[in-house]
Amino acid sequence: MIEAFYLGLYLLILSPLLIYMGWDDGMIIFWVLLALSVPGLYAMVKGAPFLPTTRKRVKQMIKIAKIKEGQKVYDLGCGDGRIVFAAAKEGATAVGLELSIPVYIWAKVKALFYPKVTIKYRDFWTQNYQDADIIFCFLLVQTMEKLEKDIWPTLKPGCKVISNSFRLPSIKPTYDKDGIRVYTK
Ligand SMILES: C[S@@+](CC[C@H](N)C(=O)[O-])C[C@H]1O[C@@H](n2cnc3c(N)ncnc32)[C@H](O)[C@@H]1O
């Protein structure tokens, strides 16, 4: 994923050269937009596309999470940050990880008003989750398979993974209703 970030940066750095070469404005704008989209496109293919959880479902997931003051919460691919902001309102210290630049910037700006929220421009596969009490996710089938293989074994006992829509392939949920699944380590 970080390679995608550098590819985007590289394309962006090339822009002045294209102006020098006489590319017209439309092509330059297209090029800059392409450069900014590369990490998001990579995240879309390798993780999940940006599709926000509905407000109604955010409320349900937060209710089910039963967040206690000071708990550490992560959202894997936080999008516009709606879940981490809702979790912070319940007293959590919340971290949102995101690679798609437009939504990352949007969440980062909103986080200025939420002292308990940190929004990181980071590939969620590279984060350490040993301090996580609750992990929220809304990903894809193949991403959940990788999550079970790579992240689940690193979680501390009692940590809850709360997934919108998708299942961990071979772990039995402790809650499973209306498309929301909770897995307790
Ligand atoms: C379906 S959206 C969910 C957004 C948010 N969690 C919500 O429920 O509203 C998935 C998000 O994960 C992000 N994403 C996918 N792979 C990622 C990765 N490896 N690291 C960080 N973000 C990633 C995408 O850019 C997208 O915004």
The ligand as a MOL file (V3000), in Angstrom:
LIG
                    3D

  0  0  0     0  0            999 V3000
M  V30 BEGIN CTAB
M  V30 COUNTS 27 29 0 0 0
M  V30 BEGIN ATOM
M  V30 1 C -16.3220 0.1670 2.8910 0
M  V30 2 S -15.3410 1.5470 3.3510 0 CHG=1
M  V30 3 C -15.7760 1.7000 5.0590 0
M  V30 4 C -15.5600 3.0960 5.6210 0
M  V30 5 C -15.8920 3.2320 7.1040 0
M  V30 6 N -15.2050 2.2440 7.8990 0
M  V30 7 C -17.3650 3.1070 7.3430 0
M  V30 8 O -17.7880 2.0330 7.8120 0
M  V30 9 O -18.1130 4.0570 7.0530 0 CHG=-1
M  V30 10 C -13.6920 0.8190 3.4120 0
M  V30 11 C -12.5910 1.8620 3.5470 0
M  V30 12 O -11.3610 1.1770 3.7710 0
M  V30 13 C -10.3120 1.8940 3.1110 0
M  V30 14 N -9.1990 0.9540 2.9440 0
M  V30 15 C -9.1780 -0.1950 2.2110 0
M  V30 16 N -8.0110 -0.8310 2.3490 0
M  V30 17 C -7.2790 -0.0800 3.2170 0
M  V30 18 C -5.9960 -0.2510 3.8030 0
M  V30 19 N -5.2410 -1.3130 3.5340 0
M  V30 20 N -5.5580 0.6770 4.7030 0
M  V30 21 C -6.3320 1.7630 5.0010 0
M  V30 22 N -7.5630 1.9580 4.4820 0
M  V30 23 C -8.0310 1.0560 3.6090 0
M  V30 24 C -10.9560 2.3550 1.8090 0
M  V30 25 O -10.2540 3.4580 1.2630 0
M  V30 26 C -12.3660 2.7170 2.3000 0
M  V30 27 O -12.4620 4.0790 2.6620 0
M  V30 END ATOM
M  V30 BEGIN BOND
M  V30 1 1 1 2
M  V30 2 1 2 3
M  V30 3 1 2 10
M  V30 4 1 3 4
M  V30 5 1 4 5
M  V30 6 1 5 6
M  V30 7 1 5 7
M  V30 8 2 7 8
M  V30 9 1 7 9
M  V30 10 1 10 11
M  V30 11 1 11 12
M  V30 12 1 11 26
M  V30 13 1 12 13
M  V30 14 1 13 14
M  V30 15 1 13 24
M  V30 16 1 14 15
M  V30 17 1 14 23
M  V30 18 2 15 16
M  V30 19 1 16 17
M  V30 20 1 17 18
M  V30 21 2 17 23
M  V30 22 1 18 19
M  V30 23 2 18 20
M  V30 24 1 20 21
M  V30 25 2 21 22
M  V30 26 1 22 23
M  V30 27 1 24 25
M  V30 28 1 24 26
M  V30 29 1 26 27
M  V30 END BOND
M  V30 END CTAB
M  END
